[in-house]
Amino acid sequence: MNRLFPLLRTTMYSLRGGFLVRPLLISIALGVLGAALSSLEEAFPLLSAWVPSILFPSHTDPQVAQIVLATIAASIMTVVSIVFAILLMTLTLASMQFSPRILLSFVKDRVTQWTLGIFLGTFAFCMAALPEARSVPHPFAPVATVTCAMLLAVTCVGWLIFFINHISQSISVNHIVDRIARETEGVIDEIMPDTLRHAYDQQGVPYDDKKSERLVESAASGYIRYIDTGRLLSLAKAFKLRVRILRRVGHFVPSGIALFGCSPDDRLDSERERELRAAFDIGPSRTLQQDVEFGVIQIVDIALKAISTAVNDPSTAITCVDQLGRILIRFVGRHPPLTLLCDPPHVVRVIVPWIETERMLDTAFEQIRHYSASDIAVSLRLLRALDDIASTCDDARMVESLVVRGRRILCGCAERLGPEEVALLRRRLDPLEGRMKRSGRGTGDPPIGA
């Protein structure tokens, strides 16, 4: 069971974000409903009495029911092919215009999954009910079932209009970036909840970091997508080990490279190695299970493509910078996840590396800063994002780091822009530097471009 739970969690996360589970379940449910309703109607003929005669003048003619069910089934399959064509076109457009890494957010879209499920389910409903409409050995027309099929067909027409409207909105860059930002904030809320408080500071628990360790190699090549820290903690306590994870979530680990170390090394055997390895989910691509940086990278990719010479769309880059600022405000304002996991208290069992705030800031802004040095609009928005983050931060060292980043922006733009643009940037940087002075930190280097 200990091995099954992480595997089941990973499988459900993967299937929840695809076009398989939800459409398949809806299709099966409607297919079973069609077969059950038609059989129930044959067993209890009174169920057909409530159907108005204007829909079925003759409730005993099975040919009418056969024609209606067959027509609906054929029409629905034609519409399904159109829906799939729209989906493929949308995925191709998003991959080429924005980034191939954002396809995961499209695949996880529930409206799309429900659309496929309802259309395929209507087809399954009609096909399951069609054998009951027969002329021999005795005529029978499942009138109530056919009426339900007609209602499903009308529902499909309305849902198709809604789906087309949804797709037209979902390919908008504002919608795409906002969706990625919301998913990333959800990951931050999960791994960095403010509500978790501890009676003692686990980060300050002393431990001997000079003990000899036995390095455990990764059995597969791929990205670390999820670490079941709770299971690692319970296993480390049961085996009386200290586990030190060597690479954090989001890092690539080739097969044969050390994944974690255990001490004391004489308490580890091959069976325990397999138990500990099972707490890691390693796959060919990064996911948003615990990887906050991956959400930031997706938005940065869109911004970099937008400010490239081939596209030259600074408005899209500005939108991305706004959303990155939103994510960083959430990240900076949270207590960092625990690196030292203890059980019992003051006994370090698991050492987990997490991404640091400085690294997050580098990932979010450094590439955009470098490639937007000649774009005044994007550079101004970068400075505003840094000032927004600083306005919500009480850490003087973090404010100073944001000021240094703002000065880098000004320095890079001073080499490519004119004096008027540099003056605009200087005025945008002044409030940020003022926050550093009010926080009690030194002014550091003299302002660049003054």
C-alpha positions in Angstrom: 0.0 0.0 0.0 2.9 2.4 0.7 4.1 1.9 -2.8 0.6 2.0 -4.4 -0.4 5.4 -3.0 2.3 7.5 -4.6 1.8 5.6 -7.9 -1.9 6.1 -7.8 -1.5 9.8 -7.0 0.8 10.3 -10.0 -1.4 8.3 -12.3 -4.5 10.3 -11.3 -2.7 13.6 -11.8 -1.6 12.5 -15.3 -5.0 11.1 -16.3 -6.9 14.1 -14.9 -5.0 16.3 -17.3 -5.8 14.4 -20.5 -8.5 13.6 -22.9 -9.0 10.1 -21.6 -10.5 9.7 -18.1 -13.3 12.3 -18.0 -14.6 11.9 -21.6 -14.4 8.1 -21.2 -16.3 8.1 -18.0 -19.0 10.4 -19.4 -19.3 8.2 -22.5 -19.6 5.0 -20.5 -22.2 6.6 -18.1 -24.4 7.8 -21.0 -24.0 4.5 -22.9 -25.1 2.5 -19.8 -28.0 5.0 -19.3 -29.2 4.4 -22.9 -29.1 0.7 -22.6 -30.7 0.7 -19.1 -33.5 3.2 -20.0 -34.5 1.3 -23.1 -34.6 -2.0 -21.3 -36.6 -0.5 -18.4 -39.0 1.1 -20.9 -39.6 -2.3 -22.5 -40.3 -3.9 -19.1 -42.6 -1.0 -18.0 -44.5 0.3 -21.1 -46.2 3.0 -19.0 -42.9 5.0 -19.2 -43.7 5.8 -22.9 -47.1 7.2 -22.1 -45.8 10.6 -21.0 -44.2 11.4 -24.4 -46.4 13.8 -26.4 -48.0 12.4 -29.6 -46.7 15.3 -31.6 -43.2 13.8 -31.3 -44.3 10.3 -31.9 -47.8 9.9 -33.5 -47.4 6.2 -33.3 -45.7 4.8 -30.2 -45.7 1.4 -31.7 -43.7 2.1 -34.9 -40.1 1.0 -34.3 -38.9 2.4 -37.7 -39.3 6.0 -36.5 -37.2 5.3 -33.4 -34.6 3.6 -35.5 -34.3 6.5 -37.9 -34.1 9.1 -35.2 -31.5 7.2 -33.2 -29.4 6.5 -36.3 -29.6 10.0 -37.5 -28.5 11.5 -34.2 -25.6 9.0 -33.9 -24.3 9.8 -37.4 -24.7 13.6 -36.9 -23.0 13.5 -33.6 -20.0 11.7 -35.0 -19.7 14.3 -37.7 -19.7 17.0 -35.1 -17.1 15.1 -33.0 -14.7 15.1 -35.9 -15.2 18.9 -36.2 -14.5 19.3 -32.4 -11.3 17.3 -32.7 -10.2 19.4 -35.7 -10.7 22.5 -33.7 -8.8 21.1 -30.8 -5.8 20.1 -32.9 -5.8 23.5 -34.6 -5.8 25.2 -31.2 -3.0 23.0 -29.8 -0.9 23.6 -32.8 -1.5 27.4 -32.8 -0.7 27.6 -29.0 2.4 25.5 -29.4 3.8 27.5 -32.3 2.8 31.0 -31.2 3.4 30.8 -27.4 5.3 27.8 -26.1 5.0 24.0 -26.4 5.2 23.8 -22.6 1.8 25.4 -22.2 0.0 22.5 -24.0 -0.5 20.9 -20.6 -2.9 23.6 -19.5 -5.0 23.2 -22.6 -5.2 19.4 -22.1 -6.3 19.9 -18.5 -9.1 22.2 -19.6 -12.3 20.8 -18.1 -14.7 22.4 -20.7 -12.9 20.6 -23.5 -13.0 17.3 -21.6 -16.7 17.7 -20.9 -17.3 18.6 -24.6 -15.7 15.4 -25.8 -17.5 13.4 -23.1 -21.0 14.8 -23.9 -20.7 14.3 -27.6 -19.2 10.8 -27.4 -21.7 10.0 -24.7 -24.6 11.0 -26.9 -23.3 8.7 -29.6 -22.9 5.9 -27.1 -26.5 6.5 -25.8 -28.0 6.2 -29.2 -26.0 3.2 -30.2 -26.9 1.4 -26.9 -30.6 2.1 -27.3 -30.7 1.3 -31.1 -30.9 -2.5 -30.7 -34.1 -2.2 -28.6 -36.0 -0.5 -31.5 -36.9 -3.7 -33.4 -39.7 -5.1 -35.5 -39.3 -8.8 -34.6 -40.2 -11.0 -32.8 -42.6 -8.3 -31.7 -42.6 -4.5 -32.5 -41.2 -2.2 -29.8 -40.3 1.5 -30.0 -38.4 2.9 -27.0 -40.2 6.2 -27.2 -39.0 7.7 -23.9 -35.4 6.7 -24.7 -35.6 8.3 -28.2 -37.0 11.5 -26.5 -34.0 11.6 -24.2 -31.7 11.1 -27.2 -33.4 14.1 -28.9 -32.9 16.2 -25.7 -29.2 15.2 -25.7 -28.9 16.2 -29.3 -30.3 19.6 -28.5 -27.9 19.9 -25.6 -25.0 19.1 -27.9 -26.0 21.9 -30.2 -26.0 24.4 -27.4 -22.8 23.0 -25.9 -21.1 23.2 -29.3 -21.8 27.0 -29.4 -20.5 27.3 -25.9 -17.4 25.3 -26.7 -16.5 27.4 -29.8 -16.9 30.6 -27.6 -14.7 29.0 -24.9 -12.0 28.1 -27.4 -12.0 31.5 -28.9 -11.3 32.9 -25.4 -8.8 30.2 -24.3 -6.4 31.0 -27.1 -6.1 34.6 -26.0 -2.7 35.2 -24.4 -4.3 37.0 -21.4 -6.4 34.0 -20.7 -3.5 31.6 -21.1 -1.1 33.5 -18.9 -3.8 34.1 -16.2 -4.6 30.4 -16.2 -0.9 29.4 -15.7 -0.6 32.0 -13.0 -3.6 30.7 -11.1 -2.3 27.1 -11.3 1.1 28.3 -10.1 -0.5 30.1 -7.2 -2.3 26.9 -6.3 1.0 25.1 -6.1 2.4 27.8 -3.9 -0.6 27.5 -1.6 -0.1 23.8 -1.4 3.6 23.6 -0.6 3.8 27.0 1.3 0.6 27.3 3.3 0.6 30.2 5.8 -1.7 28.2 8.2 1.0 25.6 9.0 2.7 26.6 12.2 5.1 24.6 14.3 5.8 24.7 18.0 9.5 24.9 17.4 11.7 26.1 14.5 12.6 23.0 12.6 14.9 25.1 10.4 17.2 25.7 13.4 17.5 22.1 14.6 21.2 21.1 14.8 22.4 18.0 13.1 25.7 16.4 12.2 26.3 17.0 8.5 29.7 15.2 8.5 28.3 11.7 8.9 29.3 9.2 6.2 26.4 8.7 3.7 25.5 6.0 1.2 24.4 7.6 -2.0 21.4 6.0 -3.7 21.3 6.3 -7.5 18.3 7.1 -9.6 16.8 4.1 -11.3 15.4 6.1 -14.2 16.2 9.3 -16.2 13.9 12.2 -16.0 12.7 15.2 -14.1 11.8 15.0 -10.4 8.1 15.9 -10.5 6.9 15.1 -7.0 8.5 14.0 -3.7 6.3 12.4 -1.1 8.0 14.0 1.9 5.5 12.5 4.3 6.3 9.0 3.2 10.0 9.7 3.2 9.7 11.0 6.8 7.9 7.9 8.0 10.3 5.5 6.2 13.3 7.4 7.6 11.9 7.1 11.1 11.1 3.4 10.6 14.5 2.6 9.2 16.3 5.0 11.7 17.9 6.9 8.9 18.6 10.4 7.8 17.7 11.0 4.2 19.3 14.0 2.4 17.7 14.7 -1.0 20.4 15.9 -3.5 18.2 17.4 -6.2 15.0 19.4 -5.8 11.7 19.1 -7.6 12.1 20.2 -11.2 15.7 19.1 -11.6 16.7 16.5 -14.2 18.3 13.3 -12.8 20.0 10.9 -15.3 19.9 7.2 -14.5 22.8 6.2 -12.4 23.3 9.6 -10.8 22.9 10.0 -7.0 19.3 11.0 -6.1 19.7 11.1 -2.3 22.0 10.1 0.5 21.3 8.1 3.6 23.2 7.9 6.9 24.2 5.9 8.7 25.1 3.9 5.6 25.1 0.5 7.4 21.3 0.6 7.9 20.5 0.7 4.2 19.9 -2.4 2.0 18.5 -2.9 -1.4 14.9 -3.4 -0.2 15.0 -0.1 1.7 16.5 1.6 -1.3 13.5 0.6 -3.4 11.1 1.8 -0.7 12.8 5.2 -0.5 13.0 5.5 -4.3 9.3 4.9 -4.6 8.6 8.2 -2.8 10.0 10.1 -5.9 8.0 10.6 -9.1 10.4 10.9 -12.0 9.1 11.5 -15.5 10.0 12.8 -19.0 8.5 16.3 -18.5 8.0 18.7 -15.6 4.6 19.2 -14.0 2.9 21.6 -11.7 2.5 19.1 -8.8 5.2 20.7 -6.6 7.2 22.6 -9.2 6.5 26.3 -8.8 9.4 27.3 -11.1 7.8 25.4 -14.0 4.8 27.7 -14.0 7.1 30.7 -14.0 9.1 29.2 -16.9 6.0 28.8 -19.0 5.1 32.5 -18.6 8.7 33.6 -19.2 8.8 31.5 -22.5 5.7 33.4 -23.7 7.3 36.7 -22.8 10.6 35.9 -24.5 8.9 34.8 -27.7 6.8 38.0 -27.7 9.8 40.3 -27.4 11.8 38.5 -30.0 12.6 40.2 -33.3 10.4 37.9 -35.3 7.2 38.5 -33.2 7.8 42.0 -31.7 4.8 42.0 -29.4 5.7 44.0 -26.3 2.1 44.1 -25.1 2.1 40.3 -24.6 5.5 40.6 -22.7 4.0 43.3 -20.5 1.1 41.0 -19.6 3.5 38.2 -18.7 5.5 40.6 -16.5 2.3 41.6 -14.7 1.4 37.9 -14.0 5.0 37.1 -12.9 4.8 39.9 -10.4 1.6 38.5 -9.1 3.2 35.1 -8.6 6.3 36.5 -6.9 4.2 38.5 -4.5 2.4 35.3 -3.5 5.8 33.5 -3.2 7.7 36.1 -1.3 4.8 36.7 1.1 4.7 33.0 2.2 6.8 31.2 4.8 9.2 29.0 2.9 8.6 25.2 3.0 10.5 23.3 5.7 13.9 22.0 4.6 14.5 19.9 7.7 11.8 17.4 8.6 12.0 16.0 12.1 10.3 13.1 13.8 10.5 13.0 16.8 11.1 16.8 17.4 14.7 17.9 17.2 15.8 14.7 15.3 16.4 15.5 11.7 15.1 12.7 9.4 14.7 14.2 5.9 16.5 17.2 4.3 14.6 18.5 1.4 16.0 21.2 -0.9 13.4 23.8 -2.2 13.8 26.6 -4.7 15.0 29.8 -3.0 13.5 33.2 -3.5 16.6 34.6 -5.3 16.5 31.7 -7.7 12.8 32.4 -8.4 13.5 36.0 -9.0 16.3 35.1 -11.5 14.0 32.7 -13.3 11.2 35.2 -13.5 13.0 38.4 -14.5 16.6 37.9 -15.6 16.0 36.6 -19.1 13.3 39.1 -19.8 15.6 41.9 -18.5 18.4 40.8 -20.8 16.3 40.6 -24.0 14.1 43.7 -23.3 17.0 46.1 -22.7 16.0 48.0 -25.9 12.3 48.1 -25.1 11.3 50.9 -22.9 7.7 49.7 -22.3 8.7 46.2 -21.0 11.6 47.6 -18.9 9.3 50.1 -17.3 6.9 47.3 -16.4 9.7 45.2 -15.0 10.6 48.1 -12.6 6.9 48.4 -11.6 6.7 44.7 -10.9 9.8 44.9 -8.7 8.4 47.8 -6.8 5.1 46.0 -6.3 6.9 43.0 -4.8 9.0 45.3 -2.6 5.8 47.0 -1.3 4.5 43.7 0.1 7.9 42.6 1.5 9.1 43.3 5.0 12.5 41.7 4.6 15.1 44.5 4.2 17.5 42.1 2.4 14.9 41.2 -0.1 14.1 44.8 -0.8 17.8 45.5 -1.3 18.0 42.5 -3.8 15.0 44.0 -5.7 16.7 47.3 -5.9 19.9 45.7 -7.3 17.8 44.1 -9.9 16.1 47.4 -10.8 19.5 49.0 -11.2 20.6 46.2 -13.6 17.5 47.0 -15.7 18.5 50.7 -15.8 22.1 49.8 -16.6 21.2 47.6 -19.5 18.8 50.1 -21.0 21.2 53.0 -20.6 23.5 51.4 -23.2 20.7 51.1 -25.8 18.2 53.8 -25.2 18.3 57.6 -25.3 18.5 60.0 -22.4 14.7 60.6 -22.3 13.9 56.9 -21.9 16.6 56.5 -19.3 15.1 59.4 -17.4 11.8 57.7 -17.4 13.4 54.5 -16.0 15.2 56.6 -13.4 12.0 58.1 -12.2 10.4 54.6 -12.0 13.4 53.3 -10.0 13.4 56.1 -7.5 10.4 54.8 -5.4 12.0 51.3 -5.3 15.3 52.8 -4.0 13.3 54.8 -1.5 11.8 51.6 0.0 15.3 50.4 0.6 16.3 53.5 2.4 13.2 53.3 4.6 13.9 49.7 5.4 17.2 50.7 7.1 19.6 49.2 4.6 22.4 51.1 3.0 22.1 52.6 -0.4 24.9 50.4 -1.7 26.4 51.4 -5.0 25.5 54.8 -6.4 22.4 54.8 -8.7 23.3 53.9 -12.3 22.4 56.4 -14.9 21.8 59.2 -12.5 
